[in-house]
Structure formats: C-alpha cells, structure tokens
Amino acid sequence: MLGSALYPCFKKLGHAVRATDLTPRDKWQTMLDVRDYAAVRREIVKFKPHLVMHLAAETDVDRCEREPDHAFATNALGTQNVALVCGERELRMVYISTAGVFDGKKTSPYTEFDEARPVIVYGDSKLAGELFTRQHVPRHFIVRAGWMIGGGQKDHKFVAKIVEQIRAGKKRIHCVTDKFGTPTYTEDFARTLSELVETPFYGLYHMVCEGAGTRYDVAAEILKCLGRTDIELVAVNSDFWKAKYPAPRPRSEVMENMMLRLRGLNRMRPWREALAEYLRRFFASEI
Ligand SMILES: NC(=O)c1ccc[n+]([C@@H]2O[C@H](COP(=O)([O-])OP(=O)(O)OC[C@H]3O[C@@H](n4cnc5c(N)ncnc54)[C@H](OP(=O)(O)O)[C@@H]3O)[C@@H](O)[C@H]2O)c1
C-alpha cells in the first residue's frame, strides 16, 4: 500500500528508485525477501542507493499473534538485515513503524516522547525493528504511521474492507466504537516523507493525518463521501469481531506529529479531507 505511493512520488522528484517486494505485483518491482541477509546485501551493494526506505513488513496483526516467530523473522530480523547493510555502507535509512508500539492506555494523542510499550506481537516485532535501526544506522529516520489509507487496487486494510461490503450489496455494516486511531493517507505520507529525508533532522517521527476517530467514524465518513445513505452503520464493540480478528488491539492508536510540527515540516492534512480525496480517486466512480 505505502510503496505504491512512495515509488511514484520519489520518481516524480527525479530520483532513480529501485523497488522490491516479497511478491512483486507490478513491473516496477523486483523480488527480495528481507529475511535473507545475503540477498539484501547483494541488492543494496549492486544498486548503490543514497537512501534506503524499508517498508517491508508482516502487517497482518492476527497472523503475527498466531505466528510470533514469523512476525519477528520479518519485522525484527528483516529490519536488522537492512539496518546492518545500511550501517556497514554508511547509508541513510528510513524505517516505517507503527502506532501499534504503544499500549493504548493514554487518553490524549501519543507523541514521540511517550514510552513505547507494545501489548501485541505485531507491535513488539515492529519495536524490535526500531531498536535495530537505532543500533546499526546512525543516520536514520524512524517514521510511525497510523491506520493506513491508500493503495487503490492493492488496498487490503480497513477502507477496502468497507468498500468490499458495499460492493457485496450489504445494507448493514458493523463497526467498532471502542478503538481509536489516526488515519494516515499514503499520498500525504509520501509527500511529507520526501521533504523530511532532505533534512539533516534524523530521528523518530510520527506521521499521521490530523485528527482522530474510531473505526465507526471512518466508516461513517466513507458512506458519506460515497453518498450511500441507504446503508445502515451499526455501532458495536470489539467483541463483535473477535472471531474474525482475534488479536487484541490497543484501545488507542491516536498519535500526533509533534516532531514534524516543531520542525515546521508537518504537511499532513485532516484525515477526512485526505480520505475524501482517496475515495474520489479510486472508488467513487464504481460504487
Ligand atoms: N497498514 C497499516 O495500517 C500500517 C500502519 C502503520 C504502519 N504500517 C507499516 O507501514 C509499512 C508499509 O505497510 P503497508 O501499509 O504498505 O502494508 P502492506 O501493503 O502489507 O505492505 C507490506 C509489504 O511487505 C511485504 N513483505 C512481507 N514480508 C516480506 C519479506 N519477508 N520480504 C520482503 N517484503 C515482505 C508484503 O508482501 P506480501 O503482500 O507478499 O506479504 C507487502 O507487499 C510496514 O512497515 C507497516 O508495518 C502499516
């Protein structure tokens, strides 16, 4: 999802970009498994990049909970492999992390100065990736995203799941009101990141759209943008979806971009505005 926004954004800025993925789905990608240290090293040594952006991850939270070894092999050791090579070659590195590193108990938005204390395997493994990045790469940007919105045809997260239900003709959609987060539009993220990496301000950043909401709020906005007043949105709590999504989610994944704001680099829009643009661009004509 994020790669499909970063690739065109950096190309447009005139950079030569080499994009890799575990299962390449487009002509502009080649295959690379970040769990394979030798392959990661070969790829980086051959391309000689000025900057490495490491987005690869196991993002299925429920699978991470069921298969912690797989989660750590990909999210922790995969990141260590990339970081070791970046450290050795004295390269700058971007690592994309997540709001899932927090325990979710805070009632105001998490800043970069709050302690990360994950309560799920996905968050644990992504935090381990942050630690490896810090340990091996002096010139790093660790950038935490929130609920990702983007990807168009490749979208496999919340917006796509709601759109799927609309396409299937559902007249009632159930959404939880007890989980809070900050949507993060991949296009805004790519633009903001492209500016950040041109600065010498290495370190940890939150990069989410402005504002916050529940899953219910996001679904309500989707229906509103698509003009689907015929669909009823039913408010439920997380127990309703427990069988399908068994991993516990932190109550709050709301973050604010304190570091970007203080550096004058916050270009993230309010999430409702960004979501409306995304829906217009990819889904409005077909629903
Ligand atoms: N999605 C979110 O809501 C969210 C929120 C916060 C942060 N993030 C972070 O943002 C980054 C980008 O995620 P995304 O949202 O763009 O999700 P995504 O579409 O699931 O992208 C992750 C990509 O990593 C690939 N991958 C998995 N294992 C790999 C391996 N061993 N080697 C190489 N590639 C591998 C996946 O390939 P397959 O599809 O073939 O498995 C997938 O293409 C990740 O670091 C994620 O942790 C995501």
The ligand as a Tripos MOL2 file, in Angstrom:
@<TRIPOS>MOLECULE
LIG
   48    52     1     0     0
SMALL
NO_CHARGES

@<TRIPOS>ATOM
      1 N1         -1.1890   -0.9370    7.0580 N.am      1 LIG1
      2 C1         -1.2120   -0.1820    8.1450 C.2       1 LIG1
      3 O1         -2.2940    0.1580    8.6610 O.2       1 LIG1
      4 C2          0.0850    0.2890    8.7750 C.ar      1 LIG1
      5 C3          0.0160    1.1160    9.8860 C.ar      1 LIG1
      6 C4          1.2040    1.5760   10.4530 C.ar      1 LIG1
      7 C5          2.4230    1.1990    9.9220 C.ar      1 LIG1
      8 N2          2.4750    0.3630    8.8700 N.ar      1 LIG1
      9 C6          3.7910   -0.0060    8.3470 C.3       1 LIG1
     10 O2          3.9250    0.5710    7.0530 O.3       1 LIG1
     11 C7          4.7840   -0.2360    6.2470 C.3       1 LIG1
     12 C8          4.1420   -0.4960    4.9110 C.3       1 LIG1
     13 O3          2.9820   -1.3020    5.1030 O.3       1 LIG1
     14 P1          1.6970   -1.1850    4.1540 P.3       1 LIG1
     15 O4          0.6730   -0.4650    4.9100 O.co2     1 LIG1
     16 O5          2.1090   -0.6820    2.8200 O.co2     1 LIG1
     17 O6          1.2270   -2.7140    4.1220 O.3       1 LIG1
     18 P2          1.4140   -3.8280    3.0160 P.3       1 LIG1
     19 O7          0.6980   -3.4280    1.7970 O.co2     1 LIG1
     20 O8          1.0380   -5.0950    3.7170 O.co2     1 LIG1
     21 O9          2.9590   -3.8140    2.7010 O.3       1 LIG1
     22 C9          3.9030   -4.6330    3.2920 C.3       1 LIG1
     23 C10         4.6780   -5.3050    2.1740 C.3       1 LIG1
     24 O10         5.7780   -6.0220    2.7370 O.3       1 LIG1
     25 C11         5.8800   -7.2330    2.0290 C.3       1 LIG1
     26 N3          6.6190   -8.2460    2.7590 N.ar      1 LIG1
     27 C12         6.1680   -9.0790    3.7290 C.ar      1 LIG1
     28 N4          7.1570   -9.9110    4.1200 N.ar      1 LIG1
     29 C13         8.2590   -9.5710    3.3750 C.ar      1 LIG1
     30 C14         9.5810  -10.0730    3.3000 C.ar      1 LIG1
     31 N5          9.9790  -11.0810    4.0770 N.pl3     1 LIG1
     32 N6         10.4310   -9.5180    2.4160 N.ar      1 LIG1
     33 C15        10.0310   -8.5090    1.6180 C.ar      1 LIG1
     34 N7          8.7950   -7.9840    1.6260 N.ar      1 LIG1
     35 C16         7.9200   -8.5240    2.5110 C.ar      1 LIG1
     36 C17         4.4410   -7.6440    1.7670 C.3       1 LIG1
     37 O11         4.4070   -8.6010    0.7440 O.3       1 LIG1
     38 P3          3.1930   -9.6800    0.7170 P.3       1 LIG1
     39 O12         1.9520   -8.8780    0.4560 O.co2     1 LIG1
     40 O13         3.5750  -10.5920   -0.3950 O.co2     1 LIG1
     41 O14         3.1760  -10.3300    2.0630 O.co2     1 LIG1
     42 C18         3.8300   -6.3120    1.3720 C.3       1 LIG1
     43 O15         3.9860   -6.0690   -0.0060 O.3       1 LIG1
     44 C19         5.0560   -1.5020    7.0660 C.3       1 LIG1
     45 O16         6.3390   -1.4010    7.6560 O.3       1 LIG1
     46 C20         3.9840   -1.4860    8.1480 C.3       1 LIG1
     47 O17         4.4050   -2.1420    9.3280 O.3       1 LIG1
     48 C21         1.3290   -0.0950    8.2600 C.ar      1 LIG1
@<TRIPOS>BOND
     1     1     2 1
     2     2     3 2
     3     2     4 1
     4     4     5 ar
     5     4    48 ar
     6     5     6 ar
     7     6     7 ar
     8     7     8 ar
     9     8     9 1
    10     8    48 ar
    11     9    10 1
    12     9    46 1
    13    10    11 1
    14    11    12 1
    15    11    44 1
    16    12    13 1
    17    13    14 1
    18    14    15 2
    19    14    16 1
    20    14    17 1
    21    17    18 1
    22    18    19 2
    23    18    20 1
    24    18    21 1
    25    21    22 1
    26    22    23 1
    27    23    24 1
    28    23    42 1
    29    24    25 1
    30    25    26 1
    31    25    36 1
    32    26    27 ar
    33    26    35 ar
    34    27    28 ar
    35    28    29 ar
    36    29    30 ar
    37    29    35 ar
    38    30    31 1
    39    30    32 ar
    40    32    33 ar
    41    33    34 ar
    42    34    35 ar
    43    36    37 1
    44    36    42 1
    45    37    38 1
    46    38    39 2
    47    38    40 1
    48    38    41 1
    49    42    43 1
    50    44    45 1
    51    44    46 1
    52    46    47 1
@<TRIPOS>SUBSTRUCTURE
     1 LIG1         1 GROUP 0 **** ****
